[in-house]
């Protein structure tokens, strides 16, 4: 049996990865990702205290090697970022990208001054502030994906809770977080800023 990879995640990003078992399903899902009808929600632990919700409209282009950044002549890139919890020099956020640029969430958060914990490429802290807890990867997690099912035609949401290393931050901060309720995919008004 063959499997087709329908979209990609950065190497250290945990979470939902969609595969198709039929080439016809793969073609339909590829269209959904290309035409941006697939909706995604990511959770991330970031440095600094990010409060509220905002849209980031900042064009992204390649800087050097694998590193990307906000560039005036970059490709249009749009992400909604929403605070879930903030304190002790870190924040848990939900990011909903409307475009699909390379490293988009990582670049937009670094651009705002809130790089993802453990993200060496974009200046993320390698230790949880105020502790000796090392952060061994960029703490970005693909929590939810909503797409029209290629066979049934029904809008379907897929979800997966974050892995242990992601949850370790909340344990270190003595937070009791209901991971299943976070990062729901939702349609957000494009006019919100």
C-alpha positions as CSV (number, residue, x, y, z in Angstrom):
1,X,0.0,0.0,0.0
2,X,1.2,3.5,-0.8
3,X,0.7,6.6,1.3
4,X,0.9,10.2,0.1
5,X,2.0,13.1,2.3
6,X,-0.6,15.8,2.0
7,X,1.3,18.6,3.8
8,X,4.4,19.1,5.9
9,X,5.5,20.1,9.3
10,X,8.9,21.6,10.4
11,X,11.2,18.8,11.6
12,X,10.8,19.5,15.3
13,X,7.0,20.4,15.2
14,X,4.8,17.8,16.8
15,X,1.2,17.1,16.0
16,X,-1.1,16.3,13.1
17,X,0.4,15.2,9.9
18,X,-2.1,14.1,7.2
19,X,-1.5,11.2,4.8
20,X,-3.7,9.9,2.1
21,X,-4.2,6.2,1.2
22,X,-5.5,6.9,-2.3
23,X,-4.0,9.2,-5.0
24,X,-7.5,10.7,-5.7
25,X,-7.8,11.7,-2.0
26,X,-4.3,13.1,-2.1
27,X,-5.2,15.3,-5.1
28,X,-8.3,16.7,-3.3
29,X,-6.4,17.3,-0.1
30,X,-3.5,19.0,-2.0
31,X,-6.0,21.4,-3.5
32,X,-7.4,22.1,0.0
33,X,-4.0,23.1,1.3
34,X,-3.0,25.0,-1.9
35,X,-6.2,27.0,-2.0
36,X,-6.1,27.5,1.8
37,X,-9.4,26.0,2.6
38,X,-7.7,23.6,5.1
39,X,-7.8,25.4,8.5
40,X,-5.0,24.8,11.0
41,X,-4.5,25.6,14.7
42,X,-1.1,25.4,16.4
43,X,-0.1,25.7,20.1
44,X,3.3,27.2,21.1
45,X,5.1,28.1,24.2
46,X,6.8,31.5,23.5
47,X,9.2,33.8,25.4
48,X,7.7,36.9,27.0
49,X,4.2,37.7,28.0
50,X,1.9,37.9,25.0
51,X,-1.6,39.1,25.8
52,X,-4.8,39.4,23.7
53,X,-5.3,38.4,20.1
54,X,-4.0,39.9,16.9
55,X,-3.4,39.4,13.2
56,X,0.1,39.5,11.9
57,X,0.4,40.6,8.3
58,X,4.1,40.4,7.5
59,X,5.6,39.2,4.2
60,X,8.1,36.3,4.6
61,X,11.1,35.6,2.4
62,X,14.3,33.5,2.7
63,X,17.2,35.2,4.6
64,X,20.1,32.7,4.5
65,X,20.2,28.9,4.3
66,X,17.0,27.6,5.9
67,X,16.3,30.8,7.9
68,X,13.4,33.0,6.8
69,X,12.3,36.4,8.0
70,X,9.9,39.3,7.5
71,X,11.0,41.0,4.3
72,X,9.4,43.9,2.4
73,X,9.6,41.9,-0.9
74,X,8.6,38.6,0.7
75,X,5.4,36.6,0.0
76,X,2.2,37.8,1.7
77,X,1.8,36.0,5.0
78,X,-1.0,36.2,7.5
79,X,-1.4,34.6,11.0
80,X,-3.8,35.1,13.8
81,X,-2.2,34.8,17.2
82,X,-4.2,34.4,20.4
83,X,-3.0,34.3,24.0
84,X,-4.1,31.3,26.1
85,X,-2.0,31.9,29.2
86,X,0.8,34.3,30.1
87,X,3.1,34.7,33.1
88,X,6.5,34.0,34.5
89,X,8.2,35.3,31.3
90,X,6.4,32.9,29.0
91,X,3.1,32.5,27.2
92,X,1.0,29.7,25.7
93,X,-0.5,30.9,22.4
94,X,-2.7,29.5,19.7
95,X,-1.6,30.4,16.1
96,X,-3.9,30.0,13.1
97,X,-2.1,30.6,9.9
98,X,-4.1,31.8,6.9
99,X,-1.2,31.3,4.5
100,X,1.3,28.5,4.4
101,X,4.8,30.0,4.2
102,X,8.0,28.2,5.3
103,X,8.4,28.7,9.1
104,X,5.5,31.2,9.0
105,X,4.5,30.9,12.7
106,X,8.1,30.8,13.9
107,X,9.0,33.9,11.9
108,X,5.9,35.8,12.8
109,X,6.3,35.1,16.5
110,X,10.0,36.0,16.4
111,X,9.1,39.2,14.5
112,X,6.7,40.2,17.4
113,X,9.5,39.6,19.9
114,X,8.0,36.3,21.2
115,X,10.2,33.5,19.7
116,X,9.1,29.9,20.4
117,X,10.8,28.3,23.3
118,X,13.6,26.0,22.1
119,X,13.7,27.5,18.6
120,X,17.4,28.0,18.1
121,X,17.0,29.4,14.5
122,X,14.8,32.3,15.5
123,X,16.2,33.2,19.0
124,X,14.0,31.1,21.3
125,X,15.1,30.5,24.9
126,X,16.8,27.2,25.5
127,X,15.7,27.0,29.2
128,X,12.4,27.8,30.8
129,X,12.8,31.2,32.5
130,X,13.4,31.0,36.2
131,X,14.2,27.2,36.1
132,X,16.9,24.8,35.0
133,X,14.5,23.0,32.7
134,X,16.1,22.7,29.2
135,X,13.9,23.1,26.1
136,X,15.2,20.5,23.6
137,X,13.1,21.5,20.5
138,X,11.0,24.3,19.3
139,X,7.8,23.9,21.3
140,X,5.3,24.2,18.4
141,X,2.5,21.7,18.1
142,X,0.0,21.2,15.3
143,X,-3.1,20.8,17.5
144,X,-6.0,20.8,15.0
145,X,-6.7,20.5,11.3
146,X,-10.0,21.0,9.7
147,X,-10.5,19.9,6.1
148,X,-13.3,18.6,3.8
149,X,-13.0,14.9,3.9
150,X,-12.1,13.7,0.3
151,X,-14.6,10.9,0.3
152,X,-17.6,12.0,2.4
153,X,-17.4,15.7,1.5
154,X,-18.0,16.6,5.2
155,X,-16.0,19.2,7.0
156,X,-13.9,17.2,9.5
157,X,-11.8,18.4,12.4
158,X,-8.8,16.2,13.4
159,X,-7.1,16.9,16.8
160,X,-4.2,15.6,18.8
161,X,-3.0,16.8,22.3
162,X,0.6,17.8,22.7
163,X,3.3,15.4,23.7
164,X,5.0,15.1,27.1
165,X,7.8,17.6,26.5
166,X,5.3,20.3,25.5
167,X,3.2,19.6,28.7
168,X,6.3,19.6,30.9
169,X,6.3,23.4,30.7
170,X,2.8,23.6,32.2
171,X,3.8,21.1,35.0
172,X,6.9,23.2,35.7
173,X,4.7,26.3,36.0
174,X,2.1,24.4,38.2
175,X,-0.6,24.9,35.6
176,X,-3.6,22.6,35.2
177,X,-4.4,22.9,31.5
178,X,-7.2,21.0,29.7
179,X,-5.2,20.3,26.5
180,X,-8.2,18.8,24.7
181,X,-10.2,22.0,24.8
182,X,-7.4,24.2,23.4
183,X,-6.6,25.2,19.8
184,X,-9.9,24.5,18.3
185,X,-10.0,25.4,14.6
186,X,-12.5,28.2,14.1
187,X,-13.4,30.6,11.3
188,X,-12.1,34.0,12.3
189,X,-13.3,37.2,10.7
190,X,-10.7,38.4,8.2
191,X,-11.4,42.0,9.2
192,X,-10.2,41.4,12.8
193,X,-6.9,43.1,13.6
